Each structure stands twice: as C-alpha cells, then as structure tokens.
Amino acid sequence: MKRRNFIAATCGITLTCLSIPAFSQESKNMTAKKIELQSAQEFQKTTPYPIGTFNKDYAQYFIGNSYLAKMEADKGGPTNVTFEPGCRNNWHIHHDATQVLICVAGRGWYVEEGKKPVELLPGVVIAIPQGKKHWHGAAKDSWMQHLTYNANVGKNAKTDWLEAVNDKEYSKLD
C-alpha cells in the first residue's frame, strides 16, 4: 500500500491516507465515463468496502437511499456511506468539528454553498470546515461510496440538518 498525504488548506490539517489497490479495472473505468445504472450486487463487485445496511436513522435527511457500514466508528474509525444513483443528503452544517470525506468508489458530488461543485471520484479527499453549509451525494448515473469521519471535534459538536437539495439544482450537475 502507498501512503499519501493530503493537505486540507482550508482547515490547516494534514490527512494521511492509504491508497487502496483493491479496485477492479471495472471500477477504474466507471470513473472515466458515465455508466448504466448498476444493481447493488454489481456495484459491490467494484469496491472492497461493504455497502452496509439501510441508513434508517438518517433517512429523513436524504433524497434516495443510502447505506452505512461503520468501521469501528465507536473507536474513532471511519464510517463508510454508500449512496444509490441520484441519492444525496440535505444541506447541512457541522459545528465544532471538521468533517472529512474520502471518496472510495463510484462518482458523486460535494457542493459547498457559494462555491463550484467538486466531482467526487475515488481518491478525492474533502475536508469540510466547521460552519460551512454543504451537501454530498451520488451522481445521477452512478453509485458512490465515501469514508467519513470527524476531526478537530470540540465539546459542542453537532450537525444542523437543513432543507433538501431540490431536483432543479441537482439536475444541473452532470
């Protein structure tokens, strides 16, 4: 495995990530072009991470279905979040914590209010400073998985869930 450092300039933190050699050629090809919609079983073959279980606890904050696989999150490990094609979470704001996203499979979007959308592809790392209104999710035509964890967590860490991302806004993304 290769060790890579990513500098998150907006937060002043350095993230050290391990590259993941387990991606199949099929997964690599998915990032280069649009794909036909896959079943969950087909998508699972493209990623070394489990899809997880239906995200019922946070379903009210998502358009579409998402799935969670906690990877020792109770001990500080990340949570793997899988988004079905077209699934995205509502706008939200993290307080007193930096949310880190590491895209590991598929294709999706990270959108921060007032900024240009960032395409999420395997290997893209986003460090979201506290107080920034944002959302993230899968592209219309692709599943997407990201690992997520919080850094610089303070005593008053919380998430404010806001309005849904409307279809008109979402449909502008390619």
N, C-alpha and C positions, 0 to 999 in steps of 0.2 A: 504494500500500500504506500502511496505517496502522501506526504504531509504537505498541506498547502496553508499558507497564511493569507487571510483576507483582512484588509483594513477597512473598517467602517468609519469613514472620515466624519460623518455627521454625528457619531456618538463618541469618537475618540477611543474606540476599543479595537483590539485585535482578536480575530476569531481564527482558531486553528482547526482545520477540518481535514479529515482523511478522505482521499479520493476513493471511490468505490469501483473496483474493477469488475463487479458482477453484472454490469449492464450488458444485455444481449445486443447483437447487431440490429435486431428489430427495434429495440428501444432507441438506439442512436439514430436510426432512420426516422423515427417518429418526430424528433426534434427538428429535422430539416424540412419537413413538408407537412401539409395538412393530411389527416388520416380519416378513414371511415370510422364511424363510432364502433368502439370495441365493447365486448361484454366484460364484466368484471373478471371472469376467468382468463380471457385473453390478455387483459391488462396485467393481471397478476404475473403472467409469464415474462413480462418486460421489466420487472422490478424485484430487487432482493428483499424488499420490505413487505410485510403483510398489509393487506388492505384494511384489516381491522373490523370492528363492529360498528353498526349504525350509530351515528352520533345523536342519540335521542335527547341527551341533556342540553345540547345547544341547537337543536333542530330549528327552534323558533328564530334563530339569528342567521339562518341560511336560506337561500333560494336554491332548491335542489337538494340532493342527498350527499352527505359527507360521512366519513368513517374515521374512527380513531383506533390507533394501536399505541398504547402507552409503553414506552421503552424504559422502564424503571424510572418514570417521571417522578414518582414519590421520593426517589433518591437523587433527584437533580438531572436525570436523563431526559432526553427529548421525547416529544410525542409526535408520532407520525400521523399526519392528517391526509386522507385521500378524498379528492373531490371528483364526482362523476362529471362528464362533459356538461358544461353550462352551469355547474354549481359554483356559487360564490357566497361569501359571508356578507353580512351587512356592514355598512360603515361602522367603524368603532375607534375608540381612543383608549390607549393604555396609559395609566397614570402610575408614576413612581416605579417604572420598570421599562426596560428596553426589550422589545420582542424581536427575536431573531428567527428568520425563515431560511431554510436551506432546501432549495428545490432538488428532488432526487429522481423524479420520473415524470414523463409527460410534458405538458405545456400549459401554462396559465398566465395570470396577470397579477401584478401588485400595482395598486393605484393609491397614491397619496394626494389628498386634496390640494388642488392648485398646481400639481406637477404632472409631467408627461408620464403616461403608463409605462411600466417596466415589464417586459416579457419574462416570464419565469420558465427557464429551461434547466435541465439537470446541471448542477454546479453553481447556479446563481445563488448568491447569498445576499439577503437584505437584512440590515439592522435598523429597526424602526424606533426612533427616539420617542421617549415618553411625550404625551401631549399631541401627537400627530394623528389627525383624522385620516383613516385609510381603510382599504378592503383588499382582499385577495381571493383568488379562486381559479378554477379551471377555464381554459379556452372553450369556446362553443363546441369544438370538434375533437376535444382531447380530454382524457383523464389527466389528473395532475396530483402528484404527491409532494408534500414538503415536510421536513422535520421542523419542529418549532420548540423553542424554549425561551425563557426569560432570563435576562442578565441585569445586573445592577438593580436588583429588586429591593425596594425600600419597605418600610413598615406599613405604608399606606397604599400598597399596590392594589390596583383594581382595574377593571375594564368597563367602560361605558359603551353599551351596545346602542346603536343609533338606527337610522332609517335604512331600509333595504336599498340596494343598488337597483335603480329602475331599469327596465328592459331597454328603453331607448338609449340610455347611457352605455349600457353593457354591449348593445349591438354595434356600437361604433368601433369596438375592438376587433381586430382581425386575428 
